[in-house]
Structures are given as C-alpha cells and as structure tokens.
C-alpha cells in the first residue's frame, strides 16, 4: 500500500467524520440539546449511509438518477406542433422499432428540420409565416451548387400549392432523398426532451447552416415509449433512427452528441463498426465526459458524497456492474471516424477536464491511419457553460470546415 493510498484513506475517513464530529462538539459545548444531536446524527446516517446503500441495491434508482427522465421542461409541450417551439420548416413523426432484448416495440418521437435554404425556397408550399422564415438561412439569396438548384427546381415543379398533411410528409421525404446535402443526427443528454430551449437553439444554428437536422427522444423521454432507459437501450434507439434515415437518403449523416448523448454517440459508432454497419463519416462530441464513473464523481450533485470512503462501493461500482458505464474513453478507440470535441471551460455539469481527458485518451489509443481528433475549447469568459456553445460566433465556421473535410471520406 503506497503512501498516497494511505493518505487518501486517512483523508476520506477524516472528511466523512467531520460533520458528525461537529454535531458532537456542538452538543458538548452546549450549543445544541441532546435531542437535537440525536436528530442530526440520525439525519447523517439516513443521508450519507442508508440512502447510498439503497442506491447500491436499486437498479431502478440508478437508472432514474442517471437518465433523469422525470425532469421535463418546458411544460405542456405539443410535440406534434414543433413550430410552437419556435422552429420553421419542421415535421414531427415517429420511428417504431423492435427491441428484442426487452421484447417490446418502442415508438420514438422525432423532429426533422429542413435545411434553411429549402424552407425559404418553399415558404408558400409549407405555409410558413414570413416572420418564421426570415431566420432560417444566413442570407436571403444563396449561391447554391448546380445539382442542388436543379433538384430544388424539380421539386418546385411537382409541389406548387400549399401542402396537405400527406403531401407534406412526401415533400420532406423527397427533399431528404433528392436534394444533395448533409444530415445531422442529434443525440441529446439527460433531462427534458428534444424541445428543450438550448437544443432548439442549436437546431436553428444547424438549420441556418444548410443542414437537415434530425432529433429524437430516446425511450422514456418526451413523447417516446414509456420504457425505462438503459445504456444499451438508448444506443439501440439512436441506431434505429440512423437506419431509418439511411434508408431514405444517400446523403452523409453526421452524428452530434451532447453531454450524455456523447456517450450514446461513441457507443453507437463502436457498435456499428463491430457489426460492419456503414457508420457516419464523422462525429461531433459537445461537452463530453470520458466515462460515467468519473462524471458521477465530478458532478455538482455528488459534492456532498464524493469524499465518503464508501462512495465507490455504494455509487460508482453498482452502476458499472449494472452496465451503466458510457465508457467513451474505451469506445473512442474502437472506430476510425474523425471526431470533433467541443467543450467550454466554464462547464459546471461536465467539467472541462473530463472532455480534455477524453481527447488525450483518443490521441493515445486511436490508430494513426484513422480520422483526426480535433479539440476546440471555448473560453470561460464567454459564459457558454454546459448548454450554450451554440452561441459561439465561430461555431459555424468550425463545424462547416469539419463536415466539409470529411463529407465524402470513407473509414
């Protein structure tokens, strides 16, 4: 046993006895009564011993704390009307897939945003108010590539009048299939749904850049099937939507994960590579962690528990044993696709050091012939935090350069 290990044990023991020691000292000094002391000690036992032990043996609680599906905002969302969330040129639909491991059919709620230049071009057909359309592209008149113009002109000949519900679905499918472009499949983090304001804000940025945006809610989130999430389950959900898109377009489909969605992204691409399924040409990881064990220890919610000597025994180890791992530091070494990592220095939910640790790990384990791993830090003075890197003025330039570089690459 090294001196560092002994020091850590002593430090943890000291940290775990400080609070009850203060209670006893306050009683001996006459600041509190014996009854108050007993109440404080019982509270300590319940909060720091009994609750962690319950967590250790309750898989349902572990999944609930990790995925936080019970936290929903904004309230009263009508997912069938995404325009109420401030989006334009968007449709809502559902992808149903069979989960053989859980022996259940799962409906996944999905939003599909058209590229901004398409929404502006077909304002009349899509029944879009002028105020909704003005912000969907960076410029009113864009010089589009000839194949794109030709495809749009062909669609304009077919779709002339305002679209009914069935025609609208067909129009979205035709744009996806026939207009050259790129698709971004967005995998969100825990809490809320695809309608969360910070996610909608990013969707608008990507739409203005001219990309299709496809955003899903995993099982248990939003209006998707009421099935409790697992790591393997949400990966299968994401893969099901990817396959759904791939069946409808030959355009490249880039993967964009945020927070917990970065763990879903790396795990999904790793699975695709092992199964021989053609994977996305490149992956974006926004505010990523290296693995869930480190993220739990660094998360603000664990501040009062992380120094307990039994923290790993009651918190980290049970989640690992129950396959709630999200080991991006392992999966990132299992696929060759290029990776773009985006992280803000003032991220309090997933500390910047975990994203950088993942980057360093990727440099160590990935083969030299594989795609590059890029890391972009955003200064803490910009106050983007965990959710608002989408507000960085240079983000479109970073993303466009990355996508354009690898759009036609095969790995």
C-alpha positions as CSV (number, residue, x, y, z in Angstrom):
1,X,0.0,0.0,0.0
2,X,1.6,3.3,-1.1
3,X,1.8,6.4,1.0
4,X,-0.5,8.1,-1.5
5,X,-3.2,5.4,-0.9
6,X,-2.8,5.7,2.9
7,X,-3.1,9.4,2.7
8,X,-6.3,9.1,0.6
9,X,-7.8,6.7,3.1
10,X,-7.0,8.9,6.0
11,X,-8.3,12.0,4.2
12,X,-11.6,10.2,3.3
13,X,-12.1,9.0,6.8
14,X,-11.5,12.5,8.2
15,X,-13.9,14.0,5.6
16,X,-16.6,11.5,6.5
17,X,-16.4,12.2,10.3
18,X,-16.2,16.0,10.2
19,X,-19.9,16.6,10.2
20,X,-20.9,14.1,12.9
21,X,-17.9,15.4,14.9
22,X,-19.2,18.9,14.6
23,X,-22.6,17.8,15.9
24,X,-21.0,16.1,18.9
25,X,-18.8,19.1,19.6
26,X,-21.8,21.5,19.4
27,X,-23.6,19.3,22.0
28,X,-20.6,19.1,24.3
29,X,-20.2,22.9,24.1
30,X,-23.8,23.3,25.0
31,X,-24.8,24.9,21.7
32,X,-27.4,22.2,21.0
33,X,-29.5,19.8,23.1
34,X,-29.2,16.0,23.3
35,X,-32.4,15.7,21.3
36,X,-31.0,18.0,18.5
37,X,-27.8,15.9,18.5
38,X,-29.7,12.7,18.0
39,X,-31.8,14.2,15.2
40,X,-28.6,15.5,13.5
41,X,-26.9,12.1,13.8
42,X,-30.0,10.2,12.5
43,X,-30.2,12.6,9.6
44,X,-26.5,12.0,8.8
45,X,-27.0,8.2,8.9
46,X,-30.0,8.4,6.6
47,X,-28.5,10.8,4.1
48,X,-24.9,9.5,3.9
49,X,-25.2,5.8,4.8
50,X,-28.8,4.5,4.3
51,X,-29.5,6.4,1.0
52,X,-26.2,5.4,-0.6
53,X,-26.9,1.7,0.4
54,X,-30.4,1.9,-1.1
55,X,-28.8,3.3,-4.3
56,X,-26.3,0.4,-4.4
57,X,-29.0,-2.2,-4.5
58,X,-31.7,-0.4,-6.5
59,X,-31.1,-0.6,-10.3
60,X,-34.2,1.4,-11.0
61,X,-33.0,4.2,-8.8
62,X,-29.6,4.2,-10.5
63,X,-31.2,4.4,-14.0
64,X,-33.5,7.2,-12.8
65,X,-30.7,9.3,-11.4
66,X,-28.6,8.8,-14.5
67,X,-31.2,9.5,-17.1
68,X,-33.4,11.9,-15.2
69,X,-36.4,11.3,-17.4
70,X,-38.7,12.7,-14.7
71,X,-37.3,16.2,-15.3
72,X,-39.4,17.7,-18.1
73,X,-39.3,21.2,-19.4
74,X,-40.8,23.3,-21.0
75,X,-44.2,22.3,-19.6
76,X,-47.1,21.2,-21.8
77,X,-45.2,20.6,-25.0
78,X,-47.2,19.6,-28.1
79,X,-44.6,17.6,-29.9
80,X,-46.9,17.3,-32.9
81,X,-46.6,21.1,-33.3
82,X,-42.8,21.8,-33.2
83,X,-43.4,25.3,-34.7
84,X,-44.7,26.2,-31.2
85,X,-41.2,25.8,-30.0
86,X,-40.0,28.4,-32.5
87,X,-39.0,26.2,-35.3
88,X,-39.8,26.5,-39.0
89,X,-39.7,24.0,-41.8
90,X,-40.0,21.1,-39.5
91,X,-42.1,17.9,-39.1
92,X,-42.8,15.6,-36.3
93,X,-43.0,11.8,-36.8
94,X,-42.4,8.5,-35.1
95,X,-40.0,5.7,-35.7
96,X,-41.1,2.3,-34.3
97,X,-38.5,-0.4,-33.8
98,X,-38.5,-3.8,-32.1
99,X,-36.2,-4.1,-29.1
100,X,-35.6,-7.9,-28.9
101,X,-33.6,-7.7,-25.7
102,X,-36.5,-6.1,-23.8
103,X,-39.1,-7.8,-26.0
104,X,-41.1,-4.7,-26.7
105,X,-41.9,-2.4,-29.6
106,X,-40.8,1.2,-29.0
107,X,-42.1,4.4,-30.6
108,X,-39.5,7.1,-30.8
109,X,-40.6,10.7,-31.3
110,X,-38.5,12.5,-33.9
111,X,-38.3,16.1,-35.3
112,X,-36.9,16.7,-38.8
113,X,-35.8,20.2,-39.8
114,X,-35.3,21.0,-43.4
115,X,-32.2,23.0,-44.4
116,X,-32.8,26.7,-44.1
117,X,-32.5,27.3,-47.8
118,X,-35.2,24.8,-48.6
119,X,-37.6,26.2,-46.0
120,X,-37.1,29.7,-47.5
121,X,-37.5,28.5,-51.1
122,X,-40.8,26.7,-50.3
123,X,-42.3,29.1,-47.9
124,X,-45.6,29.1,-49.8
125,X,-45.9,25.3,-50.0
126,X,-45.1,24.8,-46.4
127,X,-47.5,27.5,-45.2
128,X,-44.7,29.3,-43.3
129,X,-45.3,32.8,-42.0
130,X,-42.7,35.3,-43.1
131,X,-41.5,36.0,-39.6
132,X,-40.8,32.3,-39.1
133,X,-38.7,32.1,-42.3
134,X,-36.5,35.1,-42.0
135,X,-34.1,33.4,-39.6
136,X,-33.7,30.0,-41.2
137,X,-30.8,31.0,-43.5
138,X,-27.8,33.2,-43.2
139,X,-28.5,35.0,-46.4
140,X,-31.6,35.7,-48.4
141,X,-30.1,34.8,-51.7
142,X,-27.5,32.0,-51.6
143,X,-25.5,30.7,-54.5
144,X,-26.3,27.1,-54.3
145,X,-24.4,24.3,-56.2
146,X,-26.0,23.5,-59.6
147,X,-27.1,20.0,-58.6
148,X,-28.9,21.5,-55.6
149,X,-30.6,24.1,-57.7
150,X,-31.7,21.5,-60.3
151,X,-33.1,19.3,-57.5
152,X,-35.0,22.3,-56.0
153,X,-36.4,23.3,-59.4
154,X,-37.6,19.8,-60.0
155,X,-39.4,19.8,-56.6
156,X,-40.9,23.2,-57.3
157,X,-42.5,21.9,-60.4
158,X,-44.0,19.0,-58.5
159,X,-45.1,20.9,-55.4
160,X,-46.8,24.1,-56.4
161,X,-49.7,24.6,-54.0
162,X,-49.8,24.7,-50.2
163,X,-49.2,21.1,-48.9
164,X,-51.7,19.0,-47.1
165,X,-50.6,16.7,-44.3
166,X,-49.8,13.7,-46.5
167,X,-48.2,15.8,-49.2
168,X,-46.1,17.5,-46.6
169,X,-44.7,14.1,-45.4
170,X,-43.9,13.2,-49.0
171,X,-42.2,16.6,-49.6
172,X,-39.9,16.1,-46.6
173,X,-39.1,12.6,-47.8
174,X,-38.4,13.9,-51.3
175,X,-36.1,16.7,-50.1
176,X,-34.2,14.2,-48.0
177,X,-33.8,11.7,-50.9
178,X,-33.3,14.0,-53.9
179,X,-31.6,17.2,-52.8
180,X,-27.8,16.9,-52.3
181,X,-26.8,17.9,-48.8
182,X,-25.9,16.7,-45.3
183,X,-27.9,15.4,-42.3
184,X,-27.1,15.9,-38.6
185,X,-28.5,13.3,-36.3
186,X,-28.6,14.9,-32.8
187,X,-28.4,12.8,-29.7
188,X,-29.4,14.8,-26.6
189,X,-28.3,14.5,-23.0
190,X,-30.3,13.6,-19.9
191,X,-33.4,15.5,-18.7
192,X,-36.1,17.2,-20.8
193,X,-36.6,16.3,-24.5
194,X,-35.9,17.4,-28.0
195,X,-37.9,20.5,-27.3
196,X,-35.6,21.9,-24.6
197,X,-34.7,25.5,-25.4
198,X,-31.0,25.1,-25.6
199,X,-31.4,22.2,-28.0
200,X,-33.9,24.2,-30.2
201,X,-31.3,27.0,-30.3
202,X,-28.7,24.6,-31.7
203,X,-31.1,23.2,-34.2
204,X,-31.7,26.7,-35.6
205,X,-27.9,27.2,-35.9
206,X,-27.5,24.0,-37.9
207,X,-30.6,24.7,-40.0
208,X,-29.2,28.1,-40.9
209,X,-26.0,26.5,-42.0
210,X,-28.0,24.4,-44.5
211,X,-28.2,21.0,-42.8
212,X,-31.1,18.7,-42.3
213,X,-31.4,18.2,-38.5
214,X,-33.0,15.0,-37.1
215,X,-33.5,15.0,-33.4
216,X,-35.0,12.1,-31.4
217,X,-36.1,11.4,-27.9
218,X,-34.9,8.1,-26.5
219,X,-37.2,5.7,-24.7
220,X,-38.6,7.3,-21.6
221,X,-38.1,10.9,-22.9
222,X,-40.5,13.3,-24.5
223,X,-43.4,11.5,-26.3
224,X,-41.4,8.4,-26.9
225,X,-42.4,5.0,-25.5
226,X,-42.7,4.8,-21.7
227,X,-39.8,2.2,-21.3
228,X,-37.1,2.8,-18.7
229,X,-33.8,3.7,-20.4
230,X,-30.7,1.6,-20.2
231,X,-27.4,2.4,-21.9
232,X,-27.8,-0.4,-24.4
233,X,-31.4,0.6,-25.0
234,X,-30.8,4.2,-25.8
235,X,-27.9,3.2,-28.2
236,X,-30.4,0.9,-30.0
237,X,-32.9,3.7,-30.2
238,X,-30.3,6.0,-31.8
239,X,-29.2,3.3,-34.2
240,X,-32.9,2.6,-35.2
241,X,-33.3,6.3,-36.2
242,X,-30.0,6.3,-38.0
243,X,-31.1,3.3,-40.0
244,X,-34.4,4.9,-40.7
245,X,-32.7,8.0,-42.2
246,X,-30.2,5.9,-44.1
247,X,-33.0,4.0,-45.9
248,X,-34.3,7.3,-47.2
249,X,-31.2,9.2,-48.3
250,X,-27.7,8.6,-49.6
251,X,-26.6,12.0,-48.2
252,X,-23.9,11.8,-45.4
253,X,-25.4,11.6,-41.9
254,X,-23.2,13.2,-39.3
255,X,-23.6,12.4,-35.6
256,X,-23.8,15.1,-33.0
257,X,-24.0,14.1,-29.3
258,X,-24.3,16.5,-26.3
259,X,-23.5,15.6,-22.7
260,X,-24.9,12.1,-22.0
261,X,-25.5,11.9,-25.8
262,X,-21.8,11.9,-26.4
263,X,-21.6,8.6,-24.5
264,X,-24.5,7.3,-26.7
265,X,-22.7,8.5,-29.8
266,X,-19.4,6.8,-29.2
267,X,-21.0,3.6,-28.1
268,X,-23.3,3.6,-31.1
269,X,-20.5,4.1,-33.7
270,X,-18.4,1.5,-31.9
271,X,-21.3,-1.0,-32.2
272,X,-21.8,-0.1,-35.9
273,X,-18.1,-0.6,-36.6
274,X,-18.1,-4.0,-34.9
275,X,-21.3,-5.1,-36.7
276,X,-20.0,-3.9,-40.1
277,X,-22.7,-1.3,-40.5
278,X,-21.6,1.8,-42.5
279,X,-21.1,4.4,-39.9
280,X,-21.4,8.3,-40.0
281,X,-18.5,10.0,-41.8
282,X,-17.7,12.0,-38.7
283,X,-18.8,12.6,-35.1
284,X,-19.2,15.7,-33.0
285,X,-19.0,15.5,-29.2
286,X,-20.3,18.6,-27.4
287,X,-19.5,18.8,-23.7
288,X,-18.4,15.2,-23.4
289,X,-17.1,13.2,-20.4
290,X,-14.7,10.3,-20.6
291,X,-16.8,7.8,-18.6
292,X,-19.7,7.8,-16.3
293,X,-17.7,6.8,-13.3
294,X,-15.6,10.0,-13.4
295,X,-18.6,12.1,-14.4
296,X,-20.5,11.0,-11.3
297,X,-17.6,11.9,-9.1
298,X,-17.2,15.3,-10.6
299,X,-20.9,16.2,-11.0
300,X,-22.1,19.0,-8.7
301,X,-24.8,16.7,-7.2
302,X,-22.2,14.4,-5.8
303,X,-20.3,17.2,-4.0
304,X,-21.6,16.0,-0.5
305,X,-20.9,12.3,-1.2
306,X,-17.7,12.0,-3.3
307,X,-15.4,12.1,-0.3
308,X,-17.2,9.4,1.6
309,X,-15.0,6.3,1.9
310,X,-17.9,4.1,0.7
311,X,-18.7,6.3,-2.4
312,X,-17.3,3.9,-4.9
313,X,-18.8,0.9,-3.1
314,X,-22.3,2.4,-3.0
315,X,-22.4,4.6,-6.1
316,X,-19.8,4.0,-8.8
317,X,-19.3,0.3,-8.7
318,X,-23.0,-0.7,-8.7
319,X,-23.6,1.4,-11.8
320,X,-20.7,-0.1,-13.6
321,X,-21.8,-3.6,-12.6
322,X,-25.3,-2.8,-14.0
323,X,-23.9,-1.7,-17.4
324,X,-24.4,2.0,-16.8
325,X,-20.9,2.9,-18.0
326,X,-20.9,5.2,-21.1
327,X,-17.2,4.5,-21.5
328,X,-16.4,6.9,-24.3
329,X,-12.7,6.6,-23.4
330,X,-13.0,3.0,-24.4
331,X,-15.4,3.3,-27.4
332,X,-13.4,6.2,-29.0
333,X,-10.6,3.7,-29.6
334,X,-13.0,1.3,-31.4
335,X,-13.9,3.2,-34.5
336,X,-11.9,5.1,-37.1
337,X,-14.2,8.0,-37.8
338,X,-12.9,11.5,-37.2
339,X,-14.1,13.2,-34.0
340,X,-14.6,16.9,-33.2
341,X,-14.7,17.7,-29.5
342,X,-16.3,21.0,-28.3
343,X,-16.0,22.0,-24.6
344,X,-16.5,25.2,-22.6
345,X,-14.0,25.9,-19.8
346,X,-16.8,27.1,-17.5
347,X,-18.9,23.9,-17.9
348,X,-20.0,23.0,-14.3
349,X,-22.1,19.9,-15.2
350,X,-19.4,18.1,-17.2
351,X,-16.1,19.7,-16.1
352,X,-13.8,20.8,-18.9
353,X,-11.0,18.5,-17.7
354,X,-13.1,15.4,-18.5
355,X,-13.6,16.4,-22.1
356,X,-9.9,17.1,-22.4
357,X,-9.1,13.8,-20.7
358,X,-11.2,12.1,-23.4
359,X,-9.3,13.9,-26.1
360,X,-5.9,12.9,-24.6
361,X,-7.1,9.3,-24.4
362,X,-8.2,9.4,-28.0
363,X,-4.8,10.5,-29.1
364,X,-3.2,7.6,-27.2
365,X,-5.4,4.7,-28.3
366,X,-6.5,5.5,-31.9
367,X,-4.5,4.3,-34.9
368,X,-2.5,6.8,-36.9
369,X,-4.3,5.9,-40.1
370,X,-7.7,6.8,-38.6
371,X,-9.5,10.0,-38.8
372,X,-8.2,13.0,-36.8
373,X,-9.5,14.0,-33.4
374,X,-9.9,17.8,-33.0
375,X,-10.4,19.6,-29.8
376,X,-11.9,23.1,-29.5
377,X,-12.0,24.9,-26.2
378,X,-14.3,27.9,-25.5
379,X,-13.1,30.4,-23.1
380,X,-14.8,30.6,-19.7
381,X,-15.2,34.3,-20.1
382,X,-17.8,33.7,-22.9
383,X,-20.1,32.0,-20.3
384,X,-21.3,29.3,-22.6
385,X,-21.3,26.7,-19.8
386,X,-22.7,23.3,-20.4
387,X,-25.5,24.1,-22.9
388,X,-24.8,27.2,-25.0
389,X,-21.7,26.5,-27.1
390,X,-24.2,27.0,-29.9
391,X,-24.0,30.8,-29.2
392,X,-20.3,30.9,-30.1
393,X,-19.8,33.1,-33.2
394,X,-17.1,30.8,-34.5
395,X,-19.0,27.6,-34.1
396,X,-20.5,27.6,-37.7
397,X,-17.0,28.0,-39.2
398,X,-15.6,25.2,-37.0
399,X,-18.4,22.8,-37.8
400,X,-18.6,23.6,-41.5
401,X,-14.9,23.1,-42.0
402,X,-15.0,19.8,-40.1
403,X,-18.0,18.5,-42.1
404,X,-16.7,19.6,-45.4
405,X,-13.4,17.9,-44.8
406,X,-14.9,14.5,-44.1
407,X,-18.1,14.7,-46.0
408,X,-17.0,12.2,-48.7
409,X,-14.4,10.3,-46.7
410,X,-14.7,6.6,-46.1
411,X,-13.2,5.0,-43.0
